[in-house]
Each structure stands twice: as structure tokens, then as C-alpha cells.
Amino acid sequence: MLIILLIAVPFLGGVLSLLSPASMAKYTALFFSSITLVLACIAYSLFTTQTNAPMLAFDASWIESIGARFTIEIGSGLALLMVLLTSFIFPSIYVFINNKVPENQKVFYGLMSFSQMGLLGVFLAKDALLFYGFWEVALIPVYFLASLYGGSRRIAVTFKFFVYTFVGSLLMLVAILYIYQHTPNHSFSWNDFVETGKQLPLFDQNWLFWLLFLLPLLSKCLFSLSYLAARCV
């Protein structure tokens, strides 16, 4: 399935980057990220020429006891746009990073590839719990990248990253569990979440919007500003 490969290829690239010789780590990550870009372009072609293309959706049993499924799909133009953007940015980074070779290249390129996998999973997930899992998968490599390659103030940067992202992620999880409790069949299905959200009181919808979107976004903005300030000092 094409959509499975969009996640599996960056993961494989991360594993092989860690296992390859240091001199080949960059080219390994670039090769697999380029394949991911090609797959994203194929997905774009299928999305624009076929309605409900089977290669752009996958659904399988995951944690049935709590109503969670491994469901990924390119179901909207926005999701496709973010997949294309993510698939394009990572090989571009690898190409233009020649001005400074990072220490321990295997770890650097491996973590970058795992982060790409997590980001793609975030944009493809159609299950709320799976979305949250990919969200964390995308953040964990960034935590280690900041701690290892964050410059002379990397300890302070990493601590701020942990605090801001932990608070944002925790609030998001609270909102997800709250909506889950109000779904008719206790399901994490994204469609069930949307329908349940529409039926909640307006007050609940407002504070859930803050927990799911605004506060996590604000935490990332605060970290970015603090990181830039630390780099400029």
C-alpha cells in the first residue's frame, strides 16, 4: 500500500542511517527521503485523478479493547499538501546542509528520518489516539536533536523544549480523552470525534479547541522564540 510506504520508508531510512558508516549516513537519509518525495508525488497524482483511491487509505485492527484502530488516509487536500511539504523539506535540508557537517552524522540523520516519519504520520492519521502517538514520535527525535546539536546552550534549550512540549501534549491528551468519553461507541475514529464535537455544548467546544490546537501551537511558538533568543545571545 502506497500510504503505508509513506511512513515505512522514512523509518527504514532512519534505521539504515544509524547502521551505515558515518560517511554514508547523509546519502542514506537523502536516498530514502527522496523515495518518500516520489511516493508523495504519486499520491498527489492519484488523489487528483481518482476518487477514493484504495492506495491512499489503510485501516487495520490496533487496540480493539478501547476502540483504537491503525487508520491512515489522505482524505483532504490539506493533508496532501502537508505530506508534500514534509516530503520536500527533508531532502532539501540534507542537500543544503553542506556548510556544516554535524557531529555523529549517523545519529543526526537517523533522528531526522524518524522525525519525518512521525510528521507524516500526524498528517495521515485518521484515529485520534494514533494521531497523538505520531505527534509524540515526531517530537522525541527533536528532543534528542536539540540536546545533541543545540549549540553551547543546548541544555537550557532542551529543558525548555521538554517543558513546553510536555505541557502542550498533556493538554492535548486531556482533550482527546474527554471527547473519547463522549463518543457513542467509545471510539477514537476521527469521524466519530468530529461528529461528537459538533454535539457538545458550545462552552466545551471552545475550551477543547484551546487544548487541541491553540495551546499546543502556543507552546511551540514559545519554544521557538526562546531557542532563537538563546542562539542570539
N, C-alpha and C positions, 0 to 999 in steps of 0.2 A: 504494500500500500504506500502510495506516494507520501501521504501525510505522516505516516509512521517514520519514513526515511528523513523527513524534515527535522525530526527530533533525534533519531538514531545516528545520523551521520555526524552531527557536531559532537555527540557523546563519544562516538568511536574516534573522532579526531582528537578529542581530549585525552583519551586513554593512550592512543598511539603516540601523541606528543610527549606524554610523560615517560613512555617506554623507549622512545627513539633517542639516538645520540643528540647531544646538545646542539651540534651544528645543523641537524636536520629538523629540529623541533619547529622552527618557524615555517619551513616549507611543508611540513606535515600538516600543521594547522591551516596554512594557506590553501593547501590542496583540498582538504575536507570542507573548509568554509566556501571554497569556490564551487564544489559539488552542491553544497547547500543552496548557493545562489542560483545555480542552474535548476535545481528542483523547485525553488520558489518561482522562477520564471515559467517553468512548466505548469505549476499550479495556477499562475496568473492566466496562462493560455486556456487551461481547462475551465477556470472559473468564468472567463468571458465568452467562451464558446459553447459550453454545455451547462444545462440546468441540473442542479443536484448531482454533479459528477461523483460517482461512488469512490473514486480515488482521493477525494477531498474530505472524507469523513471516515471515522473509525470509532466503534463502540464495543467494549468488552467488559465482562464482569470484573470488578475490582474488590470492593468491600461491601458485599451484598447485605451484611447484617445491619449496616447503618444507612443503606441506600446510596452508597457512593459507587460510581462507575468510572472506568477509564474511557472517557468520551472526548475526542478531539475532532475539530471540524473547522474548515474555512467557510463560515456561513454568512459573511458580510464583506463588503468592500473595504471597510475599516480594518478588519482583521487581516485581510490580504495585504493591505498597504503596510501595516506594521511588520508583517512577515517579510515582505520585500525589503523594507527599510533595514530591518535587523540583519537579513541575509547579505545586504550590500555593505553595511558599515564594517562588519568584522574583517572580511578580506581586505577592505580599504585600509583599515588600521594596520594590518600585517604588512601591506605593501609600503606604507609611508612611515614605518617606524624605524627606518634605516638610520636616522640621525642619532639614535641612542639605542645600543643593544642592551636589553635588560639582563641583570644577573640571573643565573639559574634559569636559562631560557626554557628548559623543559617544563618547569613548574609554571612559569608565566603563561606560556602558550596553552598548556593544559587547562589552567584555570580560566583563561579567556574562552576556550572552546566550551567548557562546562557552563559558563555564564551565558553563552549564546544559546545553548540547548535550553536552559531554564527560561530565557526570554521568549524563545519561540513557543515553548510550552504554555507560557502565560497567555499569549495571543491566540493559541489554538484550543485551549481547554474550554469545554462546554459543561463541565462539572465543577461546582464551586469549591469542593474540597481539593480536587485535582488542581484547580487554578491556584489555590493557596499553597499547595505543595510545590508547584513550579515557581511560584513567587519566591519562596524560600530558597529553592535550588538556585535561582538566579542571583540571590543576594549573598549566599555563602561564599562562592568564589570571589566576589567583590571584596568581602571582608578580608580574605587572605591576601588578595592583591594589594589592598590598602596597607595591610600590616607589613607586607614584604617589600613593597615598591612605593610607599608613600612619602619617601624623602626623609629628611632629618627629623621631621615632626610626625612621623608615621604612628607613633604610639598614641599621641593625642588625637590624631585623625581617626585612627581605628576605634578608639574609645567612643568618640562622638558618633561614628558610623553605627556602632553597636547600639548605643542608647537610642538614637533617632529611629533606626530601622526596627529595633525591638518594640518600641512603643507603637509605631505605626502598624507593624504586623500584628501585634497583640490586639489592638483596637479593631483591625480588620477581621480577625478571627472571631472576636465577640459578635460583630455584626453578622458574620456568616452563620454562626451557631444560632443566633436569635431568629434569623429568617428560616433556618432549617427546622427549628422547633415549630414554626407556624405553617410549614408546607403540609398539604393534606395527607401525604403518604410518607412524611419524613424522608424526603429525597434531597440530594444535593444537585439534582439536574438544574442547569442554568435556566431552562424554560420554566420549570416549576418555581424557581426563585423569582423570575420576572413577574409571573402571574400572582404569586403570593405578595410580592412587594406592592403591586397595584392595589391589593385589597387591604393593606394595612392602613391604619389611621394616618392622616397627614403628618401629625407630630412625629410618629415613628419613622415615617419615610424621610423626614428631614434629618433626624439625628443619625439614622442609618447611612444616609448619603455622606454625612460628615465622617463617619467611621470607615466607610468603604472607600471613599475617594479623596475628600479634601484633606483629612488629617494625614494619611499616608503620603499624599503628594506634598503637603507642607513639610513633613519630616525629611523628605528627600531634598527639598529646596533648602532647608536649614543646614543640612549636612553639606550640600554643595557650596553654599556661601561660606560656611566655616572652613571647608577644605581650601577654597580659594584664598581666604584670608590667611590661613596658615602657610600657604605656599608663597604668599607675597611678603610675609614678614622676614 
